[in-house]
Amino acid sequence: MGTPVRDPEILKEKGIPEDCEIVAPIIVGYPTDIPVASERHDPVIVKVV
């Protein structure tokens, strides 16, 4: 279970009654910019058994 949303401004904006709480928000959508993929490196073999 995630951390409940406790910001009173968000609860008021969304019309959530005071005796209720948001416990599992789900974010949907996609970013406006796709970040550049990080550089990949070959694995470092430490020990062969």
C-alpha positions in Angstrom: 0.0 0.0 0.0 1.3 3.4 -0.9 1.4 6.6 1.2 -2.0 8.3 1.4 -2.4 11.7 -0.3 -2.9 14.2 2.6 -2.6 17.5 0.8 -5.9 19.3 1.6 -5.7 21.3 -1.6 -5.6 18.2 -3.8 -8.5 16.6 -1.8 -10.6 19.8 -2.2 -9.7 20.1 -5.9 -10.8 16.5 -6.6 -14.0 16.8 -4.5 -12.9 14.1 -2.0 -15.0 14.3 1.2 -13.1 15.0 4.4 -13.9 11.5 5.9 -12.3 9.8 2.8 -8.7 9.5 1.7 -6.8 8.7 -1.5 -4.6 5.6 -0.8 -3.6 4.3 -4.2 -3.2 7.0 -6.9 -2.6 5.7 -10.4 -0.8 8.0 -12.9 -1.7 7.6 -16.5 -0.4 9.3 -19.6 2.9 9.7 -21.3 5.7 12.3 -21.0 5.9 15.2 -23.5 9.6 14.5 -23.9 11.2 11.1 -24.1 14.5 11.1 -22.2 17.7 9.9 -23.9 18.5 6.3 -23.0 21.4 5.9 -20.6 24.7 4.5 -21.9 25.0 0.7 -21.6 28.3 -0.9 -20.4 29.5 -4.4 -20.7 29.2 -6.4 -17.5 32.2 -6.6 -15.3 33.0 -10.3 -14.4 34.4 -10.4 -10.9 34.9 -14.1 -10.4 34.2 -17.3 -12.3 33.4 -20.3 -10.2 
